[in-house]
């Protein structure tokens, strides 16, 4: 498959490199968000069970940070082939049939992620325009918590394009 990249245009190679770099950068951000979520859970346990204090923002922060980590890390998972897949049928095929099946699956994934990204950006915009909050005791604005969904789905869509151009679809 690497030979198909070598024969592609400089613009295609540049796009693939850009997407791979962005996916790696988002993976680092996802890692930081996951670590932040774990640290806040530890802080919450310490406050609640060892000091007997109440907590007001920790659960919500943890849900937002860990969910954000999952969504922002998804382009990297696609790039590295780290997703869960059942490959019995593609493994039974060879040549053109296998490539066609993988391409069709990638195009379906691309369409789904593009629709998700579109809907996510509308949702972020509505939360921003409507000054939506979470409605909890902490009650932060909702749009920052929704932003990882929009960014993650957008970059996952763009990473699908890179994978198709790479010839690994």
C-alpha positions in Angstrom: 0.0 0.0 0.0 2.9 2.3 0.7 3.8 2.2 -3.0 0.4 3.8 -3.8 1.4 6.8 -1.6 4.8 7.1 -3.3 3.1 7.4 -6.7 0.5 10.0 -5.5 0.8 13.7 -6.0 2.7 15.9 -3.5 -0.7 17.5 -2.5 -2.1 14.1 -1.5 1.1 13.1 0.4 1.0 16.5 2.1 -2.7 16.0 3.1 -2.0 12.6 4.5 1.0 13.9 6.5 -1.0 16.8 7.8 -3.9 14.6 8.9 -1.5 12.1 10.5 0.2 15.0 12.4 -3.2 16.4 13.5 -4.4 13.0 14.6 -1.2 12.5 16.7 -1.6 15.9 18.3 -5.2 15.2 19.2 -4.1 11.9 20.7 -1.8 13.8 23.0 -4.6 16.2 24.0 -6.9 13.1 24.5 -4.3 11.6 26.8 -4.1 14.9 28.8 -7.9 15.0 29.1 -8.0 11.4 30.2 -5.3 12.0 32.9 -7.2 15.1 34.1 -10.3 13.0 34.4 -8.5 10.4 36.5 -6.9 13.0 38.7 -10.2 14.7 39.3 -11.8 11.3 40.2 -9.0 10.7 42.7 -9.5 14.2 44.2 -13.3 13.6 44.4 -12.8 10.3 46.3 -10.3 12.0 48.6 -12.7 14.9 49.4 -15.9 12.9 49.6 -14.7 9.8 51.5 -11.7 10.8 53.4 -12.6 14.4 54.3 -16.4 14.0 54.3 -16.8 17.1 52.0 -19.3 17.3 49.2 -18.3 17.7 45.6 -20.1 19.7 43.0 -18.2 19.7 39.7 -16.0 16.7 39.7 -18.4 14.1 38.3 -19.5 16.4 35.4 -15.9 17.4 34.7 -14.8 13.7 34.6 -17.6 12.8 32.2 -16.7 15.7 29.9 -13.0 15.1 30.0 -13.1 11.3 29.5 -15.7 11.6 26.8 -13.7 14.3 25.1 -10.6 12.1 25.2 -12.5 9.3 23.5 -13.8 11.6 20.7 -10.6 13.5 20.2 -8.5 10.3 20.1 -10.7 8.6 17.5 -8.8 9.9 14.4 -5.5 8.5 15.9 -7.2 5.1 16.5 -8.4 5.0 12.9 -4.9 6.0 11.6 -3.1 3.3 13.6 -5.7 0.6 12.9 -6.4 0.3 16.7 -10.2 0.0 16.3 -12.0 -3.3 16.9 -12.8 -5.1 13.7 -14.2 -8.5 12.8 -12.2 -9.4 9.7 -13.3 -13.0 8.9 -15.0 -12.0 5.6 -12.2 -9.6 4.4 -9.6 -12.2 5.4 -11.4 -14.8 3.3 -11.3 -12.5 0.2 -8.3 -11.5 -1.8 -7.2 -9.0 -4.3 -9.8 -6.7 -5.9 -12.7 -8.1 -3.8 -10.9 -7.4 -0.6 -10.0 -3.8 -1.7 -13.5 -3.1 -2.8 -15.0 -4.3 0.4 -12.6 -2.2 2.5 -13.2 0.8 0.3 -17.0 0.4 0.6 -16.7 0.1 4.4 -14.5 3.2 4.5 -16.9 5.2 2.4 -19.8 4.2 4.8 -17.6 5.2 7.8 -16.8 8.4 6.0 -20.4 9.2 5.3 -21.4 8.5 8.9 -18.7 10.6 10.4 -19.4 13.5 8.0 -23.1 13.4 9.1 -22.0 13.2 12.8 -19.6 16.1 12.3 -22.3 18.2 10.6 -24.8 17.5 13.4 -22.3 18.1 16.1 -21.3 21.6 14.8 -25.0 22.5 14.6 -25.4 21.3 18.2 -22.3 23.3 19.4 -23.7 26.4 17.6 -27.1 26.1 19.2 -25.6 25.7 22.6 -23.4 28.8 22.0 -26.2 30.9 20.6 -28.7 29.8 23.2 -26.3 30.2 26.1 -27.1 26.6 27.2 -25.7 25.4 30.4 -25.7 21.9 31.9 -28.4 22.6 34.4 -26.4 21.1 37.3 -25.1 22.6 40.5 -21.9 23.5 38.8 -23.9 24.7 35.7 -21.1 25.5 33.2 -21.8 26.5 29.6 -22.5 23.4 27.5 -20.7 24.3 24.3 -17.2 23.6 25.5 -18.3 20.1 26.5 -19.8 19.6 23.1 -16.8 20.9 21.2 -14.7 17.7 21.4 -17.5 15.8 19.6 -17.5 18.3 16.8 -13.8 18.5 16.5 -13.3 14.8 16.9 -15.9 13.8 14.3 -14.6 16.4 11.9 -11.0 15.2 12.1 -12.2 11.5 12.1 -13.9 12.4 8.8 -10.8 14.0 7.4 -8.7 11.0 8.6 -11.0 8.6 6.7 -10.3 10.6 3.6 -6.5 10.3 4.3 -6.9 6.5 4.8 -8.8 6.2 1.5 -6.1 8.3 -0.3 -3.4 6.3 1.4 -4.9 3.2 -0.2 -5.5 1.4 3.1 -9.3 1.6 2.8 
